Amino acid sequence: MAFSLRFSQVLFWLAFLSTFCLVNGCSPYRAYSGPELSREEVAVLRSGTIGGGVYVSSIDGNYSSDMSDSSEFHLLPGKHSISASYFTCGGTSDGVYSYNTSRSGDSITIDYYFEKGCAYKLVPKMLGDTWRLKIKKVSCK
């Protein structure tokens, strides 16, 4: 399924969704049970970008439908297993933004040790028709 939007329409929907999240309390996905911890006590993993990105399908083998609505995940420090697939979006020179809902059929699982107080980003790398996944440490407090 594919559809097209003008750049101004994309900006409108981004503003609408941002406002909706602020008003309705959209929050990162907590990949742990128990009381909510501060950002300094957890590791923050981010995925997804405008133009394409990584769709997290499970963390430590656990899946929740709430994960599909999030691009930020809070994890307890330690080793975690992240499973993800890759999706793409594209624009054209005439200002029409096209979004294709298909994802790669190949899910990749990567094990990584996360440190508390640090932020990480899932980074896809395309190699021809296949893709690879790496986790990049962005910052630490």
Secondary structure, DSSP 8 states (H G I E B T S, - for coil): -EEEEEHHHHHHHHHHHHHHHHHHT---EE-S-SS---TTTSEEEE--BTTEEEEEEEETTB--GGGGG-SEEEE-SEEEEEEEEEEEEEE-TTSEEEEEEEE-S--EEEEEEE-TTEEEEEEEEEETTEEEEEEEEEEE-
